[in-house]
Amino acid sequence: MTIRTHTSRAVVLGAAILVSSLVSTSSARAEEKSELDRYTWELSSIYPSEETWEAERRRILSGIESAGALRATIASDPRSLADGLDAVSDLRTRATKMEIYGELAYNLDRNSAEARRKFEVGTELVSEVESGVAFLPESVGRIGPERLEQWFVEEPRLERHRIRITRTLREAPHTLPTGEQALIASMARWPQLCSDVFDAAQGADLGWPTMPDSAGKRIPVTFYSYRYDFPREKREESLEALLTRLAHYQDLFGLLYTRRIEADLTIARHRKFDDGIEAIWFLRDGMPREAAPLIVSEARRHLPVFQRYLALRARALGLGAASYGGLFIPPPDAGQTFRVAEALGLAVEAAAPLGPAYQERMRRGIEAHWLHLPPWPQKRGVFEVFPGIGMAHPYMLTSFRPTYRGARQLTGALFDMMKDADIPADRQPDSRDDPPVYGNGIIYVGDMLFDDLVRSRAKDRQTRIVDTVQALDLIWSNFFQTAVFTELDTRVQQLVRDGKAPSGTEISKMYLALLHEYAGAARVDDVLGGEWMIYDVSFFSFEHQFWAAAVAAGANIVGKIRAGDPNGVKAADEVYGRGDSDRSYWLLRQAGIDMTTPEAYGPLFRRMTMLCDELETLLGN
């Protein structure tokens, strides 16, 4: 990664000093690269050889074949239930471990056909396991909650399965007879097909336009490069070039988007949900029906603060009149760079409100090589923490860049990593069906604590302005931008339900209209109607909607931490893997946060208003 310096030099210093500066910069780059290379991990620690991987694959397939025999005995008595659940959990753990391994390998080398194959094998095995144990909900349901409580007393081994059992009982109204449940489980990869095609399109040569990158070399403007490879002042131009090209393919992307929604809608109806949005919010996070609509209603209710932010941001960055496209121009560095050692140190320091023991655990995770940070060219552009299911520890993967956003993202990832690492050993999950609102909420807790720490140390007024804009951008990109996508999802899903699936051209018109409504008086260029095409999550599921609720939950937790409310630290470090649920609704309820109420969103908008007030004061009249 190139570290750009912004120190001005007078011409009179002469060529010798310029050469010295270049040598010094080159040395700094090499030093940073060497430092980043310390933070990697080896996949051989998961499966030491191809033979080990193949043997495990065969073992899982054998386990799937024999799992059906458990159906006859698993509900007969407490011991049989514990034996059966132990066997199913072991099978799930093994398949999930193989899925994570495949995804890690593919994320490290997106050009490797072998890594892609292992990713496909892993995801298919997880689907086959869930299909093979589809009898479990019906079997547990026959026992009933009252008898199960007695069995918990009689058989202590059942306690480690309490979370799964409780979830099974809560999902009973949406559980089908075993045969149908197996069929639905086997269809899990159907919606993923649209995501796979989208992923292939990103890597294909679609006649991308070219522009000079930060080093002056002309390169293609792609889904990935437009965000990272061009000078900040050219970011809006690179986005426009990308969207102009994608306009030629919008009906293709529209087909992928609507077919994914159709797949989710079909599966949801079989599970006795009204639609795919209701289904994902309940099945992934235990959220009641009224939770999802709050994103849009709260966004609409607080549009004045969003529009105020648009105007203040344009002033702060000297962009002239406010425009939606201007949001894609990142703030200047203001002389700030965050080398990896400094960024890691800031992350640990930002965790101070959670206590010294938490900070020490974070330090140990950093030094134990749980992170993979070098921005290697072949790595996919992902940022993710992979839980240590069946493995010794979580794995974190990103391409670190020594910018404000790169350092903040690293902090959020470390908080998420600690969330997984701190689960009690006997309560480790056996699948990656993690709670997205809670999990992402913990990332945002780290992000906000980072923002507050760095802003408090700004060396001058201009740096403080930039840091305040960065803190506001976090709220825009994760709440208001997501709210626009949520409205689009809702409208397109309704059209699909009515048998009127829109074309990509029609979707772009709907999206553009939404941008105008959200942006108010700010300028919105027509080309931005195609923005919906550049985010891969939309082509996989509705789960991007969770980010809006998550950033609200994160602001809620930070507010409690700052106020000295013990529920703040509890939410960040003492609910996941505890209690009787691993769904966000119930996890957050343990900490006094109810995501079905507008009050849960109040801290986010109070934080945004506070930041706008601060920015306005800094800018003056």
C-alpha positions as CSV (number, residue, x, y, z in Angstrom):
1,M,0.0,0.0,0.0
2,T,1.3,3.4,-0.9
3,I,1.7,5.8,2.0
4,R,1.0,9.3,0.6
5,T,2.7,12.2,2.3
6,H,1.3,15.7,2.3
7,T,4.3,17.7,3.5
8,S,4.9,20.7,1.2
9,R,8.5,21.4,0.1
10,A,9.8,24.7,-1.2
11,V,11.5,24.4,-4.6
12,V,14.6,26.2,-3.2
13,L,15.4,23.1,-1.1
14,G,16.7,21.6,-4.3
15,A,16.9,18.3,-6.0
16,A,19.1,16.6,-3.4
17,I,16.5,17.1,-0.6
18,L,13.7,15.9,-3.0
19,V,15.7,12.7,-3.7
20,S,16.3,12.3,0.0
21,S,12.5,12.6,0.6
22,L,11.8,10.0,-2.1
23,V,14.3,7.6,-0.5
24,S,12.8,8.2,2.9
25,T,9.3,7.6,1.6
26,S,10.3,4.4,-0.2
27,S,12.0,3.2,3.0
28,A,8.8,4.0,5.0
29,R,6.8,2.0,2.5
30,A,9.1,-1.0,2.7
31,E,9.1,-0.8,6.5
32,E,5.3,-0.7,6.7
33,K,5.1,-3.7,4.2
34,S,7.4,-5.6,6.4
35,E,5.4,-4.7,9.5
36,L,2.1,-5.8,7.8
37,D,3.6,-9.1,6.8
38,R,3.9,-10.0,10.5
39,Y,0.1,-10.2,10.7
40,T,-0.8,-13.3,8.7
41,W,-1.9,-16.8,9.4
42,E,-1.3,-20.1,7.7
43,L,-4.3,-22.2,6.5
44,S,-2.2,-25.3,7.1
45,S,-3.0,-24.8,10.8
46,I,-6.6,-25.8,10.0
47,Y,-6.0,-28.7,7.6
48,P,-2.3,-29.7,7.4
49,S,-2.6,-31.4,4.0
50,E,-4.8,-32.2,1.1
51,E,-5.1,-35.7,2.5
52,T,-6.3,-34.4,5.8
53,W,-8.9,-32.2,4.1
54,E,-10.2,-35.1,1.9
55,A,-10.4,-37.4,4.9
56,E,-12.5,-34.9,6.8
57,R,-14.8,-34.4,3.8
58,R,-15.4,-38.1,3.6
59,R,-16.0,-38.3,7.4
60,I,-18.7,-35.5,7.1
61,L,-20.4,-37.3,4.2
62,S,-20.4,-40.5,6.2
63,G,-21.9,-38.6,9.2
64,I,-24.6,-37.2,7.0
65,E,-25.6,-40.7,5.8
66,S,-25.8,-42.0,9.4
67,A,-27.5,-39.0,10.9
68,G,-31.0,-40.1,9.9
69,A,-30.7,-43.1,12.3
70,L,-30.9,-40.6,15.2
71,R,-34.5,-39.8,14.4
72,A,-35.8,-43.0,15.9
73,T,-34.2,-42.5,19.3
74,I,-33.3,-38.9,19.9
75,A,-36.6,-37.9,21.6
76,S,-37.0,-41.0,23.7
77,D,-35.2,-39.9,26.9
78,P,-32.7,-37.2,28.2
79,R,-29.6,-39.3,27.6
80,S,-30.6,-40.1,24.0
81,L,-31.4,-36.4,23.4
82,A,-28.0,-35.4,24.7
83,D,-26.2,-38.1,22.7
84,G,-28.1,-37.1,19.5
85,L,-27.5,-33.4,20.0
86,D,-23.8,-34.0,20.6
87,A,-23.5,-36.0,17.4
88,V,-25.4,-33.3,15.4
89,S,-23.4,-30.5,16.9
90,D,-20.1,-32.3,16.0
91,L,-21.3,-32.8,12.4
92,R,-22.3,-29.2,12.1
93,T,-19.0,-28.1,13.5
94,R,-17.0,-30.2,11.1
95,A,-19.0,-29.0,8.1
96,T,-18.8,-25.3,9.2
97,K,-15.1,-25.6,9.8
98,M,-14.7,-26.9,6.2
99,E,-16.8,-24.0,4.9
100,I,-14.8,-21.4,6.7
101,Y,-11.6,-23.0,5.5
102,G,-12.8,-22.8,1.9
103,E,-13.9,-19.2,2.2
104,L,-10.6,-18.2,3.8
105,A,-8.7,-19.9,1.0
106,Y,-10.8,-18.2,-1.6
107,N,-10.6,-14.8,0.1
108,L,-6.8,-15.1,0.1
109,D,-6.6,-15.9,-3.6
110,R,-9.6,-15.0,-5.6
111,N,-7.8,-16.3,-8.8
112,S,-7.4,-19.8,-7.4
113,A,-9.8,-22.3,-9.0
114,E,-8.8,-24.8,-6.3
115,A,-9.7,-22.4,-3.5
116,R,-13.0,-21.7,-5.2
117,R,-13.7,-25.4,-5.4
118,K,-13.0,-25.8,-1.7
119,F,-15.3,-22.9,-0.9
120,E,-18.1,-24.5,-2.9
121,V,-17.5,-27.9,-1.3
122,G,-17.7,-26.4,2.2
123,T,-20.9,-24.5,1.6
124,E,-22.5,-27.5,-0.1
125,L,-21.6,-29.7,2.9
126,V,-23.2,-27.3,5.3
127,S,-26.4,-27.4,3.2
128,E,-26.3,-31.2,3.1
129,V,-25.8,-31.4,6.9
130,E,-28.8,-29.2,7.6
131,S,-30.9,-31.2,5.2
132,G,-29.7,-34.5,6.8
133,V,-30.7,-33.3,10.3
134,A,-33.9,-31.6,9.3
135,F,-35.8,-34.1,11.6
136,L,-34.4,-32.3,14.7
137,P,-36.9,-29.5,15.1
138,E,-39.9,-31.8,14.8
139,S,-38.3,-34.3,17.2
140,V,-37.5,-31.6,19.8
141,G,-40.9,-30.1,19.4
142,R,-42.6,-33.4,20.3
143,I,-40.9,-33.4,23.6
144,G,-42.4,-30.1,24.5
145,P,-41.0,-27.2,26.7
146,E,-42.2,-28.5,30.1
147,R,-40.7,-31.9,29.7
148,L,-37.5,-30.4,28.3
149,E,-37.0,-28.3,31.4
150,Q,-37.2,-31.5,33.5
151,W,-34.7,-33.2,31.2
152,F,-32.3,-30.3,31.7
153,V,-32.3,-31.2,35.4
154,E,-31.9,-34.9,34.8
155,E,-29.2,-34.7,32.1
156,P,-26.5,-31.9,32.7
157,R,-25.0,-32.5,29.2
158,L,-28.1,-30.9,27.7
159,E,-27.1,-27.5,29.1
160,R,-24.6,-26.8,26.4
161,H,-27.4,-27.3,23.9
162,R,-29.9,-24.9,25.6
163,I,-29.4,-22.1,23.1
164,R,-30.2,-24.4,20.2
165,I,-33.1,-26.0,21.9
166,T,-34.6,-22.7,22.9
167,R,-34.3,-21.4,19.4
168,T,-35.9,-24.5,18.0
169,L,-38.9,-24.0,20.3
170,R,-39.2,-20.4,19.4
171,E,-39.1,-21.2,15.7
172,A,-41.7,-23.9,16.0
173,P,-44.5,-21.9,14.2
174,H,-42.3,-21.8,11.2
175,T,-41.0,-25.3,11.3
176,L,-42.2,-27.8,8.7
177,P,-42.6,-31.6,8.8
178,T,-39.3,-33.3,8.4
179,G,-39.5,-34.1,4.7
180,E,-40.5,-30.5,3.8
181,Q,-37.9,-29.1,6.2
182,A,-35.2,-31.2,4.6
183,L,-36.3,-29.9,1.1
184,I,-36.2,-26.3,2.3
185,A,-32.7,-26.8,3.9
186,S,-31.4,-28.2,0.6
187,M,-32.7,-25.1,-1.2
188,A,-30.4,-22.8,0.9
189,R,-27.9,-22.3,-1.9
190,W,-30.6,-21.3,-4.4
191,P,-30.5,-17.6,-3.6
192,Q,-26.7,-17.8,-3.5
193,L,-26.6,-18.5,-7.3
194,C,-27.5,-14.9,-8.0
195,S,-24.6,-13.8,-5.7
196,D,-22.2,-16.2,-7.5
197,V,-23.1,-14.7,-10.9
198,F,-22.7,-11.2,-9.5
199,D,-19.3,-12.2,-8.1
200,A,-18.3,-13.7,-11.5
201,A,-19.3,-10.4,-13.2
202,Q,-17.0,-8.4,-10.9
203,G,-14.1,-10.4,-12.1
204,A,-15.1,-10.4,-15.8
205,D,-14.0,-8.0,-18.5
206,L,-17.1,-5.9,-19.0
207,G,-15.3,-3.2,-20.9
208,W,-14.4,-1.2,-17.8
209,P,-13.4,2.4,-18.4
210,T,-9.9,3.4,-17.3
211,M,-8.5,6.3,-15.2
212,P,-5.1,7.3,-13.8
213,D,-4.7,5.7,-10.3
214,S,-3.0,7.4,-7.4
215,A,0.4,6.6,-9.0
216,G,-0.6,8.0,-12.3
217,K,-1.0,4.6,-14.1
218,R,-4.2,4.1,-16.1
219,I,-6.2,1.1,-14.7
220,P,-9.7,-0.2,-15.1
221,V,-12.4,1.3,-12.9
222,T,-14.1,-1.7,-11.3
223,F,-16.3,-2.5,-8.4
224,Y,-13.2,-2.7,-6.2
225,S,-10.8,-0.2,-7.7
226,Y,-13.1,2.8,-7.7
227,R,-13.1,2.8,-3.9
228,Y,-9.4,2.5,-3.2
229,D,-7.1,3.1,-6.1
230,F,-7.9,6.6,-7.3
231,P,-7.0,10.0,-5.6
232,R,-9.7,11.1,-3.2
233,E,-10.6,14.1,-5.4
234,K,-11.3,11.7,-8.3
235,R,-13.5,9.4,-6.3
236,E,-16.8,10.8,-7.4
237,E,-15.5,10.8,-11.0
238,S,-14.5,7.1,-10.7
239,L,-17.9,6.2,-9.3
240,E,-19.6,8.0,-12.2
241,A,-17.4,6.2,-14.7
242,L,-18.3,2.8,-13.1
243,L,-22.0,3.5,-13.0
244,T,-22.1,4.8,-16.6
245,R,-20.6,1.5,-17.7
246,L,-22.9,-0.6,-15.5
247,A,-25.9,1.2,-17.0
248,H,-25.4,-1.0,-20.1
249,Y,-25.9,-4.1,-17.9
250,Q,-28.6,-2.9,-15.5
251,D,-31.3,-5.2,-16.8
252,L,-29.0,-8.2,-16.2
253,F,-28.3,-7.0,-12.7
254,G,-32.0,-6.3,-12.2
255,L,-32.7,-9.9,-13.2
256,L,-30.2,-11.2,-10.6
257,Y,-31.7,-9.0,-7.9
258,T,-35.3,-9.8,-8.5
259,R,-34.6,-13.6,-8.9
260,R,-32.8,-13.6,-5.6
261,I,-35.8,-11.8,-4.0
262,E,-38.1,-14.4,-5.7
263,A,-36.1,-17.2,-4.3
264,D,-36.2,-15.8,-0.7
265,L,-39.9,-15.1,-1.1
266,T,-40.6,-18.7,-2.1
267,I,-38.6,-20.2,0.7
268,A,-40.2,-17.8,3.2
269,R,-43.7,-18.6,2.2
270,H,-43.0,-22.3,2.7
271,R,-41.8,-21.5,6.2
272,K,-45.1,-19.7,6.9
273,F,-43.8,-16.1,6.7
274,D,-45.4,-13.3,4.7
275,D,-42.2,-12.5,2.9
276,G,-38.5,-12.8,2.7
277,I,-37.8,-9.7,4.8
278,E,-39.9,-10.9,7.7
279,A,-38.3,-14.4,7.4
280,I,-34.7,-13.2,7.6
281,W,-35.2,-10.9,10.5
282,F,-36.8,-13.6,12.5
283,L,-34.7,-16.6,11.5
284,R,-31.4,-14.8,11.6
285,D,-32.0,-12.6,14.6
286,G,-35.2,-13.6,16.4
287,M,-36.7,-10.2,15.6
288,P,-40.5,-9.7,15.9
289,R,-42.4,-8.5,12.8
290,E,-42.3,-4.8,13.9
291,A,-38.5,-4.5,14.1
292,A,-37.6,-4.2,10.4
293,P,-40.0,-1.4,9.4
294,L,-38.5,0.8,12.1
295,I,-35.4,1.4,9.9
296,V,-37.4,3.2,7.3
297,S,-39.8,5.0,9.6
298,E,-36.9,6.3,11.8
299,A,-34.8,7.3,8.8
300,R,-37.8,9.2,7.4
301,R,-38.5,10.9,10.7
302,H,-34.9,12.0,11.0
303,L,-34.2,13.2,7.4
304,P,-33.7,16.8,8.6
305,V,-30.5,15.8,10.5
306,F,-29.3,13.8,7.5
307,Q,-29.9,16.7,5.2
308,R,-28.1,19.0,7.7
309,Y,-25.2,16.6,7.6
310,L,-25.1,16.8,3.8
311,A,-24.8,20.6,3.9
312,L,-22.2,20.7,6.7
313,R,-20.1,18.0,5.0
314,A,-20.0,19.9,1.7
315,R,-18.8,23.0,3.6
316,A,-16.2,21.1,5.6
317,L,-14.7,19.6,2.6
318,G,-15.0,22.6,0.3
319,L,-17.2,20.9,-2.2
320,G,-19.5,23.8,-2.9
321,A,-23.2,23.0,-3.0
322,A,-24.3,19.9,-1.2
323,S,-24.7,16.8,-3.4
324,Y,-25.3,13.1,-2.8
325,G,-22.4,12.2,-5.0
326,G,-20.1,14.3,-2.8
327,L,-20.6,11.7,0.0
328,F,-18.3,9.3,-2.0
329,I,-15.4,11.8,-1.8
330,P,-13.6,10.8,1.4
331,P,-12.3,13.5,3.8
332,P,-8.6,14.5,3.3
333,D,-6.0,12.9,5.5
334,A,-5.3,16.2,7.2
335,G,-1.7,15.0,7.7
336,Q,-2.9,11.8,9.4
337,T,-1.5,8.4,8.6
338,F,-2.1,5.3,10.7
339,R,0.6,2.7,10.3
340,V,-0.4,-0.7,11.5
341,A,1.4,-0.6,14.8
342,E,-0.2,2.7,15.6
343,A,-3.7,1.5,14.5
344,L,-3.4,-1.6,16.6
345,G,-2.4,0.5,19.6
346,L,-5.3,2.8,19.1
347,A,-7.7,-0.1,18.9
348,V,-6.5,-1.4,22.3
349,E,-6.7,2.1,23.8
350,A,-10.2,2.6,22.4
351,A,-11.2,-0.5,24.3
352,A,-10.2,1.1,27.7
353,P,-13.9,1.7,28.7
354,L,-14.4,-2.1,28.7
355,G,-11.6,-2.6,31.3
356,P,-8.0,-3.7,31.4
357,A,-8.7,-7.4,31.3
358,Y,-10.6,-7.0,28.0
359,Q,-7.6,-4.9,26.6
360,E,-5.2,-7.6,27.6
361,R,-7.2,-10.3,25.9
362,M,-7.2,-8.1,22.8
363,R,-3.4,-7.7,22.9
364,R,-3.0,-11.5,23.2
365,G,-5.2,-12.1,20.1
366,I,-3.2,-9.6,18.1
367,E,0.1,-11.2,19.0
368,A,-1.2,-14.7,18.5
369,H,-1.5,-14.2,14.7
370,W,-5.3,-14.2,14.5
371,L,-5.2,-11.4,11.9
372,H,-4.4,-11.3,8.2
373,L,-3.7,-7.7,7.2
374,P,-1.4,-7.3,4.1
375,P,-3.2,-5.9,1.0
376,W,-2.1,-8.6,-1.3
377,P,-3.3,-8.1,-4.9
378,Q,-4.9,-11.5,-5.1
379,K,-7.0,-11.0,-1.9
380,R,-10.7,-10.4,-2.3
381,G,-11.9,-7.0,-1.2
382,V,-13.6,-8.4,2.0
383,F,-13.5,-7.4,5.6
384,E,-14.7,-10.2,7.9
385,V,-14.1,-12.0,11.1
386,F,-14.6,-15.8,10.9
387,P,-15.6,-17.4,14.2
388,G,-13.3,-20.2,15.5
389,I,-15.9,-23.0,15.0
390,G,-14.0,-26.2,15.4
391,M,-10.8,-24.2,15.5
392,A,-8.5,-22.8,18.2
393,H,-9.4,-19.1,17.6
394,P,-11.3,-16.7,15.3
395,Y,-9.7,-15.6,12.0
396,M,-9.8,-12.0,10.9
397,L,-9.1,-10.9,7.3
398,T,-8.9,-7.5,5.7
399,S,-6.5,-5.5,3.5
400,F,-5.2,-2.9,5.9
401,R,-4.6,0.6,4.6
402,P,-2.9,3.3,6.7
403,T,-5.8,5.7,6.5
404,Y,-8.3,6.8,9.1
405,R,-11.0,4.5,7.7
406,G,-8.5,1.6,7.5
407,A,-7.5,2.1,11.2
408,R,-11.1,2.4,12.3
409,Q,-12.2,-0.7,10.4
410,L,-9.4,-2.6,12.0
411,T,-10.6,-1.5,15.5
412,G,-14.1,-2.6,14.7
413,A,-12.9,-6.0,13.5
414,L,-10.9,-6.5,16.7
415,F,-13.9,-5.8,18.8
416,D,-15.9,-8.4,16.7
417,M,-13.0,-10.8,17.0
418,M,-13.1,-10.5,20.8
419,K,-16.8,-11.1,20.8
420,D,-16.2,-14.5,19.3
421,A,-13.1,-15.3,21.3
422,D,-14.8,-14.5,24.6
423,I,-17.6,-17.0,24.3
424,P,-17.4,-19.6,27.1
425,A,-15.8,-22.8,25.8
426,D,-18.8,-24.9,26.4
427,R,-21.1,-22.6,24.5
428,Q,-19.2,-22.2,21.3
429,P,-21.6,-22.2,18.3
430,D,-21.6,-25.1,15.8
431,S,-22.6,-23.0,12.8
432,R,-22.0,-19.6,11.2
433,D,-25.6,-18.6,11.6
434,D,-24.5,-15.7,13.7
435,P,-26.6,-12.8,15.0
436,P,-26.0,-10.0,12.5
437,V,-27.5,-7.0,14.4
438,Y,-25.7,-7.9,17.5
439,G,-22.5,-8.9,15.8
440,N,-22.2,-5.9,13.6
441,G,-23.4,-3.7,16.5
442,I,-20.2,-4.7,18.4
443,I,-18.1,-3.7,15.3
444,Y,-19.8,-0.3,15.5
445,V,-19.1,0.0,19.2
446,G,-15.4,-0.3,18.3
447,D,-15.7,2.1,15.4
448,M,-17.4,4.8,17.6
449,L,-15.0,4.4,20.4
450,F,-12.2,4.8,17.9
451,D,-13.8,7.9,16.4
452,D,-14.2,9.5,19.9
453,L,-10.6,8.7,20.9
454,V,-9.0,10.1,17.7
455,R,-11.2,13.1,17.6
456,S,-10.3,14.0,21.1
457,R,-6.6,14.0,20.2
458,A,-6.9,16.1,17.0
459,K,-3.8,18.3,16.8
460,D,-5.6,21.3,15.3
461,R,-9.0,22.6,14.2
462,Q,-8.7,21.3,10.6
463,T,-7.9,17.8,11.8
464,R,-10.8,17.9,14.2
465,I,-13.1,18.9,11.4
466,V,-11.9,16.0,9.3
467,D,-12.2,13.6,12.2
468,T,-15.8,14.8,12.9
469,V,-16.7,14.2,9.3
470,Q,-15.3,10.7,9.5
471,A,-17.5,10.0,12.5
472,L,-20.6,11.3,10.7
473,D,-19.8,9.3,7.6
474,L,-20.0,6.1,9.7
475,I,-23.6,6.9,10.5
476,W,-24.5,7.9,6.9
477,S,-23.1,4.8,5.3
478,N,-24.4,2.3,7.8
479,F,-27.8,3.8,8.6
480,F,-29.2,6.3,6.0
481,Q,-27.6,4.6,3.0
482,T,-28.9,1.2,4.3
483,A,-32.3,2.7,4.9
484,V,-32.5,3.6,1.2
485,F,-31.6,0.0,0.3
486,T,-34.2,-1.2,2.7
487,E,-36.9,0.9,1.0
488,L,-35.8,-0.4,-2.4
489,D,-35.9,-4.0,-1.1
490,T,-39.4,-3.5,0.3
491,R,-40.8,-2.0,-2.9
492,V,-39.1,-4.5,-5.3
493,Q,-40.3,-7.4,-3.1
494,Q,-43.9,-6.1,-3.3
495,L,-43.7,-5.9,-7.1
496,V,-42.3,-9.4,-7.3
497,R,-45.1,-10.6,-5.0
498,D,-47.6,-9.0,-7.3
499,G,-46.1,-10.7,-10.4
500,K,-44.7,-7.4,-11.7
501,A,-40.9,-7.9,-11.2
502,P,-39.3,-4.7,-12.4
503,S,-36.4,-4.5,-14.9
504,G,-33.1,-3.1,-13.9
505,T,-34.0,0.2,-15.7
506,E,-37.1,0.5,-13.6
507,I,-35.1,-0.3,-10.4
508,S,-32.7,2.5,-11.2
509,K,-35.5,4.9,-11.6
510,M,-37.0,3.8,-8.2
511,Y,-33.6,4.1,-6.5
512,L,-33.0,7.6,-8.0
513,A,-36.4,8.8,-6.8
514,L,-35.5,7.6,-3.3
515,L,-32.2,9.4,-3.3
516,H,-34.0,12.6,-4.2
517,E,-36.4,12.2,-1.3
518,Y,-33.6,11.5,1.2
519,A,-31.2,14.2,-0.1
520,G,-33.8,17.0,-0.1
521,A,-32.4,20.1,-1.7
522,A,-29.0,18.5,-2.3
523,R,-28.1,17.7,-5.9
524,V,-28.5,14.1,-7.0
525,D,-27.0,13.3,-10.5
526,D,-29.1,10.9,-12.6
527,V,-26.2,8.4,-12.9
528,L,-26.5,7.6,-9.2
529,G,-29.7,5.8,-9.9
530,G,-27.5,2.8,-10.6
531,E,-25.7,2.8,-7.3
532,W,-27.8,-0.3,-6.2
533,M,-25.7,-2.4,-8.6
534,I,-22.4,-2.0,-6.9
535,Y,-23.0,-3.7,-3.6
536,D,-22.7,-7.5,-3.6
537,V,-24.8,-8.2,-0.5
538,S,-28.0,-7.1,-2.3
539,F,-27.6,-10.1,-4.6
540,F,-27.2,-12.6,-1.8
541,S,-29.8,-11.7,0.8
542,F,-31.6,-8.9,2.6
543,E,-29.0,-9.0,5.4
544,H,-27.6,-5.6,4.6
545,Q,-30.7,-4.3,6.3
546,F,-29.3,-5.4,9.6
547,W,-26.5,-2.8,9.4
548,A,-28.9,0.0,10.1
549,A,-30.3,-1.7,13.2
550,A,-26.7,-2.7,14.2
551,V,-25.3,0.9,14.1
552,A,-28.2,2.0,16.2
553,A,-27.6,-0.8,18.6
554,G,-23.9,0.1,18.7
555,A,-24.7,3.8,19.5
556,N,-27.0,2.5,22.2
557,I,-24.2,0.4,23.8
558,V,-21.7,3.2,23.5
559,G,-24.1,5.6,25.2
560,K,-24.6,3.1,28.1
561,I,-20.8,2.6,28.4
562,R,-20.2,6.4,28.5
563,A,-23.0,6.8,31.1
564,G,-21.5,4.2,33.4
565,D,-24.5,1.9,32.9
566,P,-23.2,-1.6,33.5
567,N,-25.4,-2.9,30.7
568,G,-23.0,-1.2,28.3
569,V,-20.1,-3.4,29.1
570,K,-22.4,-6.3,29.5
571,A,-23.7,-5.9,26.0
572,A,-20.3,-5.7,24.5
573,D,-18.7,-8.6,26.3
574,E,-21.0,-10.6,28.5
575,V,-24.1,-11.8,26.5
576,Y,-23.0,-13.7,23.5
577,G,-22.8,-17.4,24.3
578,R,-24.6,-16.8,27.6
579,G,-28.3,-17.0,28.4
580,D,-30.7,-19.1,26.4
581,S,-30.4,-17.4,23.0
582,D,-27.9,-16.5,20.3
583,R,-30.4,-14.2,18.4
584,S,-29.8,-10.4,18.5
585,Y,-33.3,-9.6,19.8
586,W,-32.8,-11.6,23.0
587,L,-29.1,-10.8,23.4
588,L,-29.8,-7.1,23.3
589,R,-32.8,-7.5,25.6
590,Q,-30.3,-8.9,28.2
591,A,-28.7,-5.5,28.2
592,G,-31.9,-3.5,28.3
593,I,-32.1,-2.7,24.6
594,D,-35.3,-3.5,22.7
595,M,-34.9,-3.1,18.9
596,T,-38.6,-3.1,18.3
597,T,-39.0,0.4,19.8
598,P,-38.1,3.8,18.4
599,E,-36.2,4.5,21.7
600,A,-33.5,2.0,20.6
601,Y,-32.7,4.4,17.7
602,G,-32.6,7.5,19.9
603,P,-28.9,7.3,20.9
604,L,-27.8,7.1,17.2
605,F,-29.6,10.3,16.2
606,R,-28.5,12.1,19.4
607,R,-25.0,11.2,18.5
608,M,-25.4,12.4,14.9
609,T,-26.9,15.7,16.2
610,M,-24.1,16.1,18.6
611,L,-21.5,15.6,15.9
612,C,-23.3,18.0,13.5
613,D,-23.4,20.6,16.3
614,E,-19.7,20.1,16.9
615,L,-18.9,20.4,13.2
616,E,-21.0,23.5,12.8
617,T,-19.1,25.2,15.7
618,L,-15.8,24.2,14.2
619,L,-16.8,25.7,10.8
620,G,-18.0,28.9,12.3
621,N,-20.3,31.3,10.4
